[in-house]
Amino acid sequence: LASERARVGVRNFFAEWLELYHLDYLNKDPNTFLHFSAELGAAAREETLSLMERLVIDEDRDIREMFHARQAWVDRRLASIYNVPASADDGFGMIELPEDGPRAGFLGQVSFLALQAHAVSSSPTTRGIFVRERLLCQSIPTPPANLNTAIPEPSEDAVTMRERLMVHMEDPSCAGCHGFIDPVGFGLEHFDGIGRYRILDNGGLIDTTGELDGSAFDGARELSAVLSESKAFTSCVVEKLYTHLNGHAPEEGEEGLLWDLEQEFIESGRRVRGLMRDIVLSPGFRQVSEVSP
């Protein structure tokens, strides 16, 4: 952990966990999103990895700060998307996001907002799936093969993406999954498909109220607060890092070990550096079980 190589390991973990490698293939309709460029994906990834590297390596902070940090590492294009002045003429520089602004932490970054969206629009569904599966380690059933997944086109009664998805959920075969996913993504609808802040969607006023496992919220920052207090998020961090360091998912019989690691993680202030050390020193990392015939 004292080695500079630890930075590489930390960056690799977050790049895999948060699917940041997919930013190499980020593609947006340039007629819809004028701020898009071929270099945006790489810049967005670097912003997120710089934040995680600082939280874990430089400052050894509570991992939940990833949802609340107002520091952003931006180049001129990212600064223009965030509507803030760039601190450097070339390359990246650190800025402080407005304390009373709608954007903070990972859920306010282009790496998440643009990647978990469509080429021509936002996507509460895709963003909700990411939060459920990647941040909370929850499973979402695969939709039936013959299910019509198309979202209704805008109409007089359904203008915004939220309203269109609510129409979609009127189909009982769609309501189960979308009712579990979309109320999470609705809280992020003030950000368009590339991550720019907006108040209107297709001319309609955006409603960012949502719900996550019984906790109501309004907007991205309140969603971040709910995620910070989620026991599922803490468990998910332990599971994802354990999987990454061991090269395989937890196996049957390791539940007790994961529980012990999670308790140590909580008691130590949810610091990833300590969790890395505890995993490497655990029997699950250093020993293998007897091979079955």
Stockholm file with secondary structure:
# STOCKHOLM 1.0

chainA/1-293         LASERARVGVRNFFAEWLELYHLDYLNKDPNTFLHFSAELGAAAREETLSLMERLVIDEDRDIREMFHARQAWVDRRLASIYNVPASADDGFGMIELPEDGPRAGFLGQVSFLALQAHAVSSSPTTRGIFVRERLLCQSIPTPPANLNTAIPEPSEDAVTMRERLMVHMEDPSCAGCHGFIDPVGFGLEHFDGIGRYRILDNGGLIDTTGELDGSAFDGARELSAVLSESKAFTSCVVEKLYTHLNGHAPEEGEEGLLWDLEQEFIESGRRVRGLMRDIVLSPGFRQVSEVSP
#=GR chainA/1-293 SS CCSTHHHHHHHHHHHHHTTGGGGGGCCCCTTTCTTCCTTHHHHHHHHHHHHHHIIIIISCCBGGGGGTCCEEEECHHHHHHHTSCCSCSSSCEEEECCTTSSCCSGGGSHHHHTTTSCSSSCCHHHHHHHIIIIISCCCCCCCCTTCCCCCCCCCSSCCSHHHHHHHHTTSHHHHHHHHHHHHHHGGGTTBCTTSCBCSEETTEECCCEEEETTEEEESHHHHHHHHHTCHHHHHHHHHHHHHHHHTSCCCTTCHHHHHHHHHHHHHTTSBHHHHHHHHHTSHHHHCCCCCCC
#=GC SS_cons         CCSTHHHHHHHHHHHHHTTGGGGGGCCCCTTTCTTCCTTHHHHHHHHHHHHHHIIIIISCCBGGGGGTCCEEEECHHHHHHHTSCCSCSSSCEEEECCTTSSCCSGGGSHHHHTTTSCSSSCCHHHHHHHIIIIISCCCCCCCCTTCCCCCCCCCSSCCSHHHHHHHHTTSHHHHHHHHHHHHHHGGGTTBCTTSCBCSEETTEECCCEEEETTEEEESHHHHHHHHHTCHHHHHHHHHHHHHHHHTSCCCTTCHHHHHHHHHHHHHTTSBHHHHHHHHHTSHHHHCCCCCCC
//
